[in-house]
Amino acid sequence: MLLRICLILAILTGVGVIGVSQFLLRPQIETIITARNNNKDGWDKSKSELAKTKTTLKNTSEKLAKTETSLEETKTQLTATTAKFEGEQKRANGLQENLTKSNSELKSAKDELFAYTGTGVKPEEIRGLVSAVKSLTVENAGLKAESSVLSKTVKARDLTIQQLVGVNNLDPVVPREVRGKVLVVDPKWDFLVLDVGARNNIPPNGVMLISRNGELVAKVRIMDVQDQRSIANIMPGWKIKDVSEGDVVLAY
């Protein structure tokens, strides 16, 4: 009997303990459950937001990649456009230069045309005038050549007359500016060849000096005159030193 009573008391005590535990722990349990639920909701929300953020980041990365690609394409197009612009600019400058040159040539042509029209000569008459000018030029050159020949002939005749008549017994005058060199020397016959002649107005029988290093070597007389050469003999008593090829020949 006592055992039953003890057992009942133990059961009642356990029930009481359980009731007290339920009464005291239930709020804490509910608080823990609520916190857990809140944490789970927060976790789910954070997870969802993270997924959205990842999606947004992915989209942003794709947009950034597209933007960078577009930027590179834009840079390439800009480079091509710049090169094309520079080419067109150079072409425009070249066209401007050509235009300026053409305008200058046009102005020159207009000036020439005005000069032609100002003379009163018709275009069809110009060819005849040009032909006439050429003919007159050729004729003038012939007259000059003939005049030169006649002048040399007259000088030669005057010189001959002077030599025959013996006017003042003077040697023919050699132009003061004449300066040449000895080309050939024949020491046996005192025979010389000089590199000056008729082109230098050297007269036959003219007298010239042979010099070396500023010193007188000999005095010579011209015996024969060619166009670019002269033949001379050393005058008696005027051979101070032996004449050598390359010695300077001067007017007396």
C-alpha positions in Angstrom: 0.0 0.0 0.0 2.8 2.3 0.9 4.5 1.4 -2.3 1.5 2.5 -4.3 1.3 5.7 -2.5 5.0 6.3 -3.2 4.5 5.4 -6.8 1.5 7.7 -7.1 3.4 10.5 -5.4 6.3 9.9 -7.7 4.0 10.0 -10.7 2.3 13.1 -9.5 5.7 14.7 -8.8 6.9 13.8 -12.3 3.7 15.2 -13.8 4.2 18.4 -11.7 7.8 18.7 -12.7 6.7 18.2 -16.3 4.0 20.7 -16.0 6.3 23.2 -14.3 8.9 22.5 -17.0 6.4 23.1 -19.7 5.1 26.2 -18.0 8.7 27.6 -17.5 10.5 26.4 -20.6 7.7 26.9 -23.1 8.3 30.6 -23.6 12.0 30.0 -24.0 11.3 27.2 -26.5 8.9 29.4 -28.4 11.5 32.2 -28.3 14.1 29.9 -29.7 11.7 28.6 -32.3 10.8 32.1 -33.3 14.5 33.1 -33.5 15.2 30.0 -35.5 12.3 30.8 -37.9 13.4 34.4 -38.1 17.0 33.3 -38.8 15.7 30.9 -41.4 13.6 33.6 -43.0 16.6 35.9 -42.9 18.8 33.2 -44.3 16.3 32.5 -47.1 16.0 36.2 -47.8 19.8 36.7 -47.8 20.2 33.6 -50.0 17.5 35.0 -52.4 19.2 38.4 -52.4 22.5 36.8 -52.9 21.1 35.0 -55.9 19.7 38.2 -57.2 22.9 40.0 -56.6 24.8 37.2 -58.4 22.4 37.5 -61.3 22.7 41.3 -61.3 26.5 41.0 -61.2 26.4 38.5 -64.0 24.2 40.8 -66.1 26.4 43.8 -65.2 29.5 41.8 -66.2 27.9 40.8 -69.5 26.9 44.5 -70.1 30.4 45.6 -69.2 32.0 43.1 -71.6 29.6 44.2 -74.3 30.4 47.8 -73.5 34.2 47.1 -73.7 33.7 45.3 -77.0 31.6 48.2 -78.3 34.3 50.7 -77.0 37.1 48.8 -78.8 34.9 48.8 -82.0 34.3 52.5 -81.5 38.1 53.0 -81.1 38.8 51.0 -84.2 36.2 53.0 -86.1 37.6 56.3 -84.7 41.1 55.3 -85.8 39.8 54.4 -89.3 37.8 57.6 -89.4 40.8 59.7 -88.3 43.0 58.0 -90.9 40.4 58.6 -93.5 40.0 62.2 -92.4 43.8 62.8 -92.5 43.9 61.2 -96.0 41.0 63.5 -97.1 42.8 66.4 -95.5 46.0 65.7 -97.4 44.0 65.2 -100.6 42.2 68.5 -100.0 45.6 70.2 -99.4 46.8 68.7 -102.6 43.8 69.9 -104.5 44.2 73.3 -103.0 47.8 73.4 -104.1 46.8 72.2 -107.6 44.1 74.8 -107.7 46.5 77.5 -106.6 49.0 76.3 -109.3 46.2 76.2 -111.9 45.1 79.7 -111.0 48.7 80.9 -111.3 49.1 79.2 -114.7 45.7 80.5 -115.8 46.8 84.0 -114.8 50.1 83.6 -116.7 48.2 82.3 -119.7 45.8 85.3 -119.5 48.8 87.7 -119.2 50.4 86.1 -122.2 47.2 86.2 -124.1 46.7 89.8 -123.2 50.3 90.5 -124.3 49.6 88.8 -127.6 46.2 90.6 -128.1 47.9 93.9 -127.1 50.3 93.6 -130.1 47.5 93.5 -132.5 48.9 90.3 -134.0 46.3 87.6 -134.9 46.9 84.0 -133.7 47.2 82.7 -137.2 50.0 85.3 -137.8 52.1 84.2 -134.8 53.5 81.1 -136.6 54.7 83.2 -139.5 56.3 85.7 -137.1 58.1 83.0 -135.2 59.4 81.5 -138.5 60.6 85.0 -139.5 62.3 85.6 -136.2 64.1 82.2 -136.5 65.2 83.1 -140.0 66.4 86.6 -138.9 68.3 85.0 -136.0 70.1 82.6 -138.3 70.8 85.4 -140.7 72.1 87.6 -137.9 74.4 84.8 -136.7 75.7 84.4 -140.2 76.3 88.2 -140.4 78.1 88.2 -137.1 80.4 85.3 -138.2 81.1 87.0 -141.5 81.8 90.3 -139.7 84.2 88.5 -137.4 86.0 86.9 -140.4 86.2 90.3 -142.1 87.5 91.9 -139.0 90.2 89.4 -138.6 91.0 89.8 -142.3 91.2 93.5 -142.0 93.5 93.2 -138.9 95.7 90.8 -140.7 96.0 93.1 -143.7 96.6 96.1 -141.5 99.4 94.2 -139.8 100.9 93.1 -143.1 100.8 96.7 -144.3 102.4 97.9 -141.1 105.1 95.3 -141.5 105.7 96.1 -145.2 105.6 99.9 -144.7 107.4 99.7 -141.3 105.0 102.1 -139.5 106.9 103.3 -136.4 108.8 100.0 -136.5 106.6 98.7 -133.6 105.9 95.1 -132.8 102.2 94.0 -133.2 100.3 94.5 -130.0 99.4 91.4 -127.9 96.3 91.9 -125.7 97.5 92.6 -122.1 95.1 90.0 -120.6 96.5 87.1 -122.6 98.0 84.4 -120.4 99.0 80.9 -121.4 101.5 78.1 -121.0 104.3 76.5 -123.0 103.1 73.1 -124.4 106.2 71.9 -126.4 109.9 72.9 -126.3 112.6 72.2 -128.9 115.8 73.3 -127.2 117.9 72.6 -130.3 116.1 75.1 -132.5 114.6 77.3 -129.7 111.2 76.3 -131.1 108.1 76.6 -128.8 104.4 75.7 -129.1 102.0 77.8 -126.9 98.4 77.1 -125.9 97.2 80.6 -127.0 96.2 81.5 -130.6 93.7 83.4 -132.7 90.9 82.9 -130.2 93.0 85.0 -127.9 93.7 87.6 -130.6 97.4 86.7 -130.8 98.9 88.6 -133.8 101.6 87.1 -136.0 105.1 88.5 -135.2 103.8 89.5 -131.8 106.2 89.5 -128.9 105.5 87.6 -125.6 107.4 86.8 -122.4 108.1 83.4 -120.9 108.1 83.4 -117.1 108.7 80.9 -114.3 107.9 81.5 -110.6 107.6 85.3 -111.4 111.1 85.4 -113.0 111.7 86.2 -116.7 113.0 83.1 -118.6 112.9 84.3 -122.3 111.3 86.6 -124.8 109.7 85.0 -127.9 108.2 86.1 -131.2 105.1 84.5 -132.6 105.8 83.0 -136.0 102.5 81.3 -136.8 99.1 81.6 -135.3 96.4 78.9 -135.3 93.0 78.9 -133.7 94.1 77.5 -130.3 97.8 77.2 -130.7 100.8 79.4 -131.6 104.3 78.7 -132.8 107.1 80.9 -131.5 110.9 81.2 -131.6 113.1 82.5 -128.8 114.4 85.9 -129.8 118.2 86.2 -130.1 119.8 87.5 -126.9 116.7 86.9 -124.8 117.2 83.4 -123.7 117.9 84.0 -120.0 117.2 80.4 -118.9 116.2 77.2 -120.7 112.5 77.2 -121.4 110.5 74.2 -119.9 107.1 72.9 -120.7 104.5 74.4 -118.3 106.3 77.8 -118.2 103.9 80.8 -118.2 103.6 82.9 -121.3 102.5 86.6 -120.9 101.9 89.6 -123.1 105.0 91.8 -123.6 
